[in-house]
Amino acid sequence: MSNAGLDNRHRNHDGEISHKHGTTTVQTLRKIYGQSYAAGHPETRTLSEVLPQLNETSLSQLRRDYETGHLKHKLAKASK
């Protein structure tokens, strides 16, 4: 059973995403989700560094792609 944090983030999914894709830079994520992704964070920061501060929209996009299995493919395509 997953426990939601104070901000309703499910720790098991966020932990899995951070563990598997935590070294992905904000720059790469912006290639996928647009320039406003992880607003306020430098493009050199990694996903594991910004994940706890992501707004609901950015987090929802990331979680949706992770849960549907599309995140890995999108990251591979964006890093080319």
Phi and psi in radians as a Rosetta constraint file:
Dihedral C 1 N 2 CA 2 C 2 CIRCULARHARMONIC -1.671 0.35
Dihedral N 2 CA 2 C 2 N 3 CIRCULARHARMONIC 2.539 0.35
Dihedral C 2 N 3 CA 3 C 3 CIRCULARHARMONIC -1.919 0.35
Dihedral N 3 CA 3 C 3 N 4 CIRCULARHARMONIC 2.254 0.35
Dihedral C 3 N 4 CA 4 C 4 CIRCULARHARMONIC -1.426 0.35
Dihedral N 4 CA 4 C 4 N 5 CIRCULARHARMONIC 2.513 0.35
Dihedral C 4 N 5 CA 5 C 5 CIRCULARHARMONIC -1.357 0.35
Dihedral N 5 CA 5 C 5 N 6 CIRCULARHARMONIC -3.015 0.35
Dihedral C 5 N 6 CA 6 C 6 CIRCULARHARMONIC -1.071 0.35
Dihedral N 6 CA 6 C 6 N 7 CIRCULARHARMONIC -0.514 0.35
Dihedral C 6 N 7 CA 7 C 7 CIRCULARHARMONIC -1.761 0.35
Dihedral N 7 CA 7 C 7 N 8 CIRCULARHARMONIC 0.388 0.35
Dihedral C 7 N 8 CA 8 C 8 CIRCULARHARMONIC 1.151 0.35
Dihedral N 8 CA 8 C 8 N 9 CIRCULARHARMONIC 0.354 0.35
Dihedral C 8 N 9 CA 9 C 9 CIRCULARHARMONIC -1.493 0.35
Dihedral N 9 CA 9 C 9 N 10 CIRCULARHARMONIC 2.330 0.35
Dihedral C 9 N 10 CA 10 C 10 CIRCULARHARMONIC -1.489 0.35
Dihedral N 10 CA 10 C 10 N 11 CIRCULARHARMONIC 1.964 0.35
Dihedral C 10 N 11 CA 11 C 11 CIRCULARHARMONIC -1.042 0.35
Dihedral N 11 CA 11 C 11 N 12 CIRCULARHARMONIC -0.603 0.35
Dihedral C 11 N 12 CA 12 C 12 CIRCULARHARMONIC -1.131 0.35
Dihedral N 12 CA 12 C 12 N 13 CIRCULARHARMONIC -0.723 0.35
Dihedral C 12 N 13 CA 13 C 13 CIRCULARHARMONIC -1.226 0.35
Dihedral N 13 CA 13 C 13 N 14 CIRCULARHARMONIC -0.778 0.35
Dihedral C 13 N 14 CA 14 C 14 CIRCULARHARMONIC -1.101 0.35
Dihedral N 14 CA 14 C 14 N 15 CIRCULARHARMONIC -0.685 0.35
Dihedral C 14 N 15 CA 15 C 15 CIRCULARHARMONIC -1.148 0.35
Dihedral N 15 CA 15 C 15 N 16 CIRCULARHARMONIC -0.695 0.35
Dihedral C 15 N 16 CA 16 C 16 CIRCULARHARMONIC -1.156 0.35
Dihedral N 16 CA 16 C 16 N 17 CIRCULARHARMONIC -0.754 0.35
Dihedral C 16 N 17 CA 17 C 17 CIRCULARHARMONIC -1.097 0.35
Dihedral N 17 CA 17 C 17 N 18 CIRCULARHARMONIC -0.811 0.35
Dihedral C 17 N 18 CA 18 C 18 CIRCULARHARMONIC -1.095 0.35
Dihedral N 18 CA 18 C 18 N 19 CIRCULARHARMONIC -0.723 0.35
Dihedral C 18 N 19 CA 19 C 19 CIRCULARHARMONIC -1.153 0.35
Dihedral N 19 CA 19 C 19 N 20 CIRCULARHARMONIC -0.763 0.35
Dihedral C 19 N 20 CA 20 C 20 CIRCULARHARMONIC -1.445 0.35
Dihedral N 20 CA 20 C 20 N 21 CIRCULARHARMONIC -0.554 0.35
Dihedral C 20 N 21 CA 21 C 21 CIRCULARHARMONIC -2.266 0.35
Dihedral N 21 CA 21 C 21 N 22 CIRCULARHARMONIC 0.304 0.35
Dihedral C 21 N 22 CA 22 C 22 CIRCULARHARMONIC -1.094 0.35
Dihedral N 22 CA 22 C 22 N 23 CIRCULARHARMONIC -0.410 0.35
Dihedral C 22 N 23 CA 23 C 23 CIRCULARHARMONIC -1.527 0.35
Dihedral N 23 CA 23 C 23 N 24 CIRCULARHARMONIC -0.030 0.35
Dihedral C 23 N 24 CA 24 C 24 CIRCULARHARMONIC -1.180 0.35
Dihedral N 24 CA 24 C 24 N 25 CIRCULARHARMONIC 2.328 0.35
Dihedral C 24 N 25 CA 25 C 25 CIRCULARHARMONIC -1.442 0.35
Dihedral N 25 CA 25 C 25 N 26 CIRCULARHARMONIC 2.753 0.35
Dihedral C 25 N 26 CA 26 C 26 CIRCULARHARMONIC -1.060 0.35
Dihedral N 26 CA 26 C 26 N 27 CIRCULARHARMONIC -0.598 0.35
Dihedral C 26 N 27 CA 27 C 27 CIRCULARHARMONIC -1.003 0.35
Dihedral N 27 CA 27 C 27 N 28 CIRCULARHARMONIC -0.783 0.35
Dihedral C 27 N 28 CA 28 C 28 CIRCULARHARMONIC -1.150 0.35
Dihedral N 28 CA 28 C 28 N 29 CIRCULARHARMONIC -0.726 0.35
Dihedral C 28 N 29 CA 29 C 29 CIRCULARHARMONIC -1.119 0.35
Dihedral N 29 CA 29 C 29 N 30 CIRCULARHARMONIC -0.582 0.35
Dihedral C 29 N 30 CA 30 C 30 CIRCULARHARMONIC -1.232 0.35
Dihedral N 30 CA 30 C 30 N 31 CIRCULARHARMONIC -0.470 0.35
Dihedral C 30 N 31 CA 31 C 31 CIRCULARHARMONIC -1.144 0.35
Dihedral N 31 CA 31 C 31 N 32 CIRCULARHARMONIC -0.541 0.35
Dihedral C 31 N 32 CA 32 C 32 CIRCULARHARMONIC -1.494 0.35
Dihedral N 32 CA 32 C 32 N 33 CIRCULARHARMONIC -0.862 0.35
Dihedral C 32 N 33 CA 33 C 33 CIRCULARHARMONIC -1.824 0.35
Dihedral N 33 CA 33 C 33 N 34 CIRCULARHARMONIC -0.079 0.35
Dihedral C 33 N 34 CA 34 C 34 CIRCULARHARMONIC 1.852 0.35
Dihedral N 34 CA 34 C 34 N 35 CIRCULARHARMONIC 2.835 0.35
Dihedral C 34 N 35 CA 35 C 35 CIRCULARHARMONIC -1.144 0.35
Dihedral N 35 CA 35 C 35 N 36 CIRCULARHARMONIC -0.325 0.35
Dihedral C 35 N 36 CA 36 C 36 CIRCULARHARMONIC -1.521 0.35
Dihedral N 36 CA 36 C 36 N 37 CIRCULARHARMONIC -0.025 0.35
Dihedral C 36 N 37 CA 37 C 37 CIRCULARHARMONIC -1.136 0.35
Dihedral N 37 CA 37 C 37 N 38 CIRCULARHARMONIC 2.356 0.35
Dihedral C 37 N 38 CA 38 C 38 CIRCULARHARMONIC 0.936 0.35
Dihedral N 38 CA 38 C 38 N 39 CIRCULARHARMONIC 0.823 0.35
Dihedral C 38 N 39 CA 39 C 39 CIRCULARHARMONIC -0.937 0.35
Dihedral N 39 CA 39 C 39 N 40 CIRCULARHARMONIC 2.419 0.35
Dihedral C 39 N 40 CA 40 C 40 CIRCULARHARMONIC 1.566 0.35
Dihedral N 40 CA 40 C 40 N 41 CIRCULARHARMONIC -0.069 0.35
Dihedral C 40 N 41 CA 41 C 41 CIRCULARHARMONIC -1.928 0.35
Dihedral N 41 CA 41 C 41 N 42 CIRCULARHARMONIC 2.431 0.35
Dihedral C 41 N 42 CA 42 C 42 CIRCULARHARMONIC -1.110 0.35
Dihedral N 42 CA 42 C 42 N 43 CIRCULARHARMONIC 2.616 0.35
Dihedral C 42 N 43 CA 43 C 43 CIRCULARHARMONIC -1.180 0.35
Dihedral N 43 CA 43 C 43 N 44 CIRCULARHARMONIC -0.241 0.35
Dihedral C 43 N 44 CA 44 C 44 CIRCULARHARMONIC -1.509 0.35
Dihedral N 44 CA 44 C 44 N 45 CIRCULARHARMONIC -0.180 0.35
Dihedral C 44 N 45 CA 45 C 45 CIRCULARHARMONIC -1.233 0.35
Dihedral N 45 CA 45 C 45 N 46 CIRCULARHARMONIC 2.707 0.35
Dihedral C 45 N 46 CA 46 C 46 CIRCULARHARMONIC -1.710 0.35
Dihedral N 46 CA 46 C 46 N 47 CIRCULARHARMONIC 2.840 0.35
Dihedral C 46 N 47 CA 47 C 47 CIRCULARHARMONIC -1.014 0.35
Dihedral N 47 CA 47 C 47 N 48 CIRCULARHARMONIC -0.729 0.35
Dihedral C 47 N 48 CA 48 C 48 CIRCULARHARMONIC -1.114 0.35
Dihedral N 48 CA 48 C 48 N 49 CIRCULARHARMONIC -0.481 0.35
Dihedral C 48 N 49 CA 49 C 49 CIRCULARHARMONIC -1.342 0.35
Dihedral N 49 CA 49 C 49 N 50 CIRCULARHARMONIC -0.612 0.35
Dihedral C 49 N 50 CA 50 C 50 CIRCULARHARMONIC -1.733 0.35
Dihedral N 50 CA 50 C 50 N 51 CIRCULARHARMONIC -0.257 0.35
Dihedral C 50 N 51 CA 51 C 51 CIRCULARHARMONIC -0.895 0.35
Dihedral N 51 CA 51 C 51 N 52 CIRCULARHARMONIC -0.795 0.35
Dihedral C 51 N 52 CA 52 C 52 CIRCULARHARMONIC -1.136 0.35
Dihedral N 52 CA 52 C 52 N 53 CIRCULARHARMONIC -0.348 0.35
Dihedral C 52 N 53 CA 53 C 53 CIRCULARHARMONIC -1.829 0.35
Dihedral N 53 CA 53 C 53 N 54 CIRCULARHARMONIC 0.051 0.35
Dihedral C 53 N 54 CA 54 C 54 CIRCULARHARMONIC -1.123 0.35
Dihedral N 54 CA 54 C 54 N 55 CIRCULARHARMONIC 2.478 0.35
Dihedral C 54 N 55 CA 55 C 55 CIRCULARHARMONIC -1.294 0.35
Dihedral N 55 CA 55 C 55 N 56 CIRCULARHARMONIC 2.952 0.35
Dihedral C 55 N 56 CA 56 C 56 CIRCULARHARMONIC -1.057 0.35
Dihedral N 56 CA 56 C 56 N 57 CIRCULARHARMONIC -0.676 0.35
Dihedral C 56 N 57 CA 57 C 57 CIRCULARHARMONIC -1.121 0.35
Dihedral N 57 CA 57 C 57 N 58 CIRCULARHARMONIC -0.856 0.35
Dihedral C 57 N 58 CA 58 C 58 CIRCULARHARMONIC -1.103 0.35
Dihedral N 58 CA 58 C 58 N 59 CIRCULARHARMONIC -0.748 0.35
Dihedral C 58 N 59 CA 59 C 59 CIRCULARHARMONIC -1.151 0.35
Dihedral N 59 CA 59 C 59 N 60 CIRCULARHARMONIC -0.701 0.35
Dihedral C 59 N 60 CA 60 C 60 CIRCULARHARMONIC -1.120 0.35
Dihedral N 60 CA 60 C 60 N 61 CIRCULARHARMONIC -0.728 0.35
Dihedral C 60 N 61 CA 61 C 61 CIRCULARHARMONIC -1.071 0.35
Dihedral N 61 CA 61 C 61 N 62 CIRCULARHARMONIC -0.821 0.35
Dihedral C 61 N 62 CA 62 C 62 CIRCULARHARMONIC -1.104 0.35
Dihedral N 62 CA 62 C 62 N 63 CIRCULARHARMONIC -0.838 0.35
Dihedral C 62 N 63 CA 63 C 63 CIRCULARHARMONIC -1.116 0.35
Dihedral N 63 CA 63 C 63 N 64 CIRCULARHARMONIC -0.703 0.35
Dihedral C 63 N 64 CA 64 C 64 CIRCULARHARMONIC -1.058 0.35
Dihedral N 64 CA 64 C 64 N 65 CIRCULARHARMONIC -0.837 0.35
Dihedral C 64 N 65 CA 65 C 65 CIRCULARHARMONIC -1.160 0.35
Dihedral N 65 CA 65 C 65 N 66 CIRCULARHARMONIC -0.623 0.35
Dihedral C 65 N 66 CA 66 C 66 CIRCULARHARMONIC -1.156 0.35
Dihedral N 66 CA 66 C 66 N 67 CIRCULARHARMONIC -0.815 0.35
Dihedral C 66 N 67 CA 67 C 67 CIRCULARHARMONIC -1.193 0.35
Dihedral N 67 CA 67 C 67 N 68 CIRCULARHARMONIC -0.492 0.35
Dihedral C 67 N 68 CA 68 C 68 CIRCULARHARMONIC -1.582 0.35
Dihedral N 68 CA 68 C 68 N 69 CIRCULARHARMONIC -0.067 0.35
Dihedral C 68 N 69 CA 69 C 69 CIRCULARHARMONIC 1.466 0.35
Dihedral N 69 CA 69 C 69 N 70 CIRCULARHARMONIC 0.160 0.35
Dihedral C 69 N 70 CA 70 C 70 CIRCULARHARMONIC -1.553 0.35
Dihedral N 70 CA 70 C 70 N 71 CIRCULARHARMONIC -0.327 0.35
Dihedral C 70 N 71 CA 71 C 71 CIRCULARHARMONIC -1.066 0.35
Dihedral N 71 CA 71 C 71 N 72 CIRCULARHARMONIC -0.807 0.35
Dihedral C 71 N 72 CA 72 C 72 CIRCULARHARMONIC -1.019 0.35
Dihedral N 72 CA 72 C 72 N 73 CIRCULARHARMONIC -0.773 0.35
Dihedral C 72 N 73 CA 73 C 73 CIRCULARHARMONIC -1.132 0.35
Dihedral N 73 CA 73 C 73 N 74 CIRCULARHARMONIC -0.786 0.35
Dihedral C 73 N 74 CA 74 C 74 CIRCULARHARMONIC -1.105 0.35
Dihedral N 74 CA 74 C 74 N 75 CIRCULARHARMONIC -0.693 0.35
Dihedral C 74 N 75 CA 75 C 75 CIRCULARHARMONIC -1.147 0.35
Dihedral N 75 CA 75 C 75 N 76 CIRCULARHARMONIC -0.719 0.35
Dihedral C 75 N 76 CA 76 C 76 CIRCULARHARMONIC -1.105 0.35
Dihedral N 76 CA 76 C 76 N 77 CIRCULARHARMONIC -0.727 0.35
Dihedral C 76 N 77 CA 77 C 77 CIRCULARHARMONIC -1.183 0.35
Dihedral N 77 CA 77 C 77 N 78 CIRCULARHARMONIC -0.706 0.35
Dihedral C 77 N 78 CA 78 C 78 CIRCULARHARMONIC -1.228 0.35
Dihedral N 78 CA 78 C 78 N 79 CIRCULARHARMONIC -0.467 0.35
Dihedral C 78 N 79 CA 79 C 79 CIRCULARHARMONIC -1.506 0.35
Dihedral N 79 CA 79 C 79 N 80 CIRCULARHARMONIC 0.001 0.35
